[in-house]
Amino acid sequence: MLKGNLLNLFTEEIYPAEVEIQNGEIKCIKEVKGEFKNYILPGFIDAHIHIESSMLTPSRFAEVVVPHGTTAVVADPHEIANVLGLAGINYMMRDASTVPLHFFFTAPSCVPATAFETSGSVLGPAEIDELLQMDNVVALAEMMNFPGVIGEDQVVLEKIKLTREHSKPVDGHAPLLSGADLCKYICAGISTDHECSRLEEAQEKKRLGMKIMIREGSSAKNLEELQSVGGDFLVSDDRHPQDLLEGHLDHTLQKAVQLGMDPVEAIRMVTLNPASHYHLDTGSISPGKRADLVLVDDLEHFNVKKVLINGEIVAREGKALFKVQPTQIENTFRLRDKKPWDFEVQSNLTGKVTVRVIKVIEGQLLTEESEAILESSGGVLKVDHENDILKIAVVERYGTNHISNAFVNGFKLEKGAIASSVAHDSHNIIVVGTNSQDMATAVNTLKKNRGGLVAVYDEEVHSLKLPIAGLMSTLSAGEVSDQLTKLHDVVKDMGCKLASPFMTMSFMALLVIPKLKISDQGLFDVESFQFVDVLK
């Protein structure tokens, strides 16, 4: 039995009530007399998140988010699928099953995300069909290959067709798509989008019937820009452990209300709306639904006092009341040790040379293309520290030893190098540096650690190990956060001003977000969907 001021999302009423619970389900709700300080809400649902981006295993993720009122997530295991395929997805499900948090999964639609990078696995229509037959797989994950949809790629369309035959929704991913191309994308059967970064973009998609996921993650923060559009979901997409320790959807709700969003509507976006869209047996306080409930102090600050999942109290006053023992999985990195000359950008020209440059946009997954004039000497192009034109490279980790080199602007490193095995979407090794020697040291350290994050500064090596597929740690959120904070401090000392330098770097390899990105096979123009030369 749980008593408090109940928020009824069906009638938008608030009244004193008691919720009767039996066998993990809500049996009855009765209005009562009395005055209560706390409010009873449905448990919060994150309708779109990549657990791997928290650098925590699913069980460790649950340990940190459940105390913040999260009782269910719709997780896209796209990242580990690109590394380990079905074995990786099965690992996520297995580890998730050890904790109370409800994990619903989506079948990764784009493994690999594009044909222009090397991944560790391929999921075709047969594998997608196998996943969609599972009860805890509730949708086809974000269809990032929007050119494939528009160009009527038969493999892409077959995956969508299979999903619709299973009566499950298809999630979208269509940054800046507009006009006739957007209409064709929606016609294929795609119902949501979480990549809107501008109000006008979200308005156009909403007018065409798409459900808008307003994203508030660690790197991409779109809530302030989009809060007035009338979105359908509030989602995280990607969250770092430091941010999760501070809050999850409770903090997103707080920010939404501070920006002027109606609290009832905001709560509906993390409860009833995702439950209805994905056909989840939770998300509302009504008879027969799972007793996933949250007790908060008010509808402004959303301080979580108590969390129930399946009628059991699983967190109280910010503390998880369940134990976590993460499971393991085999992890391999297949690449040769790298030498400094592997990171030189070659040129047969001498003197001044014009090059394409990836330009970072703080707080966005989008990048721009700029250009710089660099000095070419001895067949090698030199970085330009004064104008923040640094080297960037992607090193393939699955056995072919591909490596590509280019230039980037926006990291402002004055010395050293940073590297990561988290590089969306195929998770090859990505490295940014001021010189080739430190870049080689950083990459070789990642190989030795079998994944993680590395900073090389004044000949000292600082690292965070991520032994689960090179993406996740079995340590607690607090331990991972402490190590990551120390790394961020080192990178700040190196001159970088970015709030999340490693997460920002990871998106430099994301070939499905405009404009200019890099894969292990070369510099890539997302808008034209083709490789381009570093030299202009």
Protein Blocks (a to p, Z undefined) as FASTA:
>chain_A
ZZdddddfklopacddddddeehiafbdcddedddfbdcddddddfbdcfklnopafklm
mmmmmmnopabdcddfklmmmmnommlmmmmmmmmmmpmbdcdddddfbdcfblkbccfb
dcdfklmmmmmmpmklgbdcddfklmlmmnopaklmmmmmmmmmnopacddddehiahjl
lmmmmmnopabdckbfbfklmmmmmmnopacdddddfklccklmmmmnopabdcekiacf
klmmnocflmmmmmmmmnopafklmmmmmmmmmmmmnopaehiacehiacdddddfblkl
opafbdceehiafbgehiacbdcdddddddddddddddfklmcccdfbehjddddddddd
ehiabdcddddddddeehiacddfknopacdddddfehnopacddddehjlpagdcdddf
bdcfklpacdddfbfklmmmmmmmmmmnnpajdddeehiacddddfegolacfbdfklmm
mmmmmmmmmmmmnopabfblmlmmmmmmmckbcfbdcdfkbccdfklopacdfbZZ
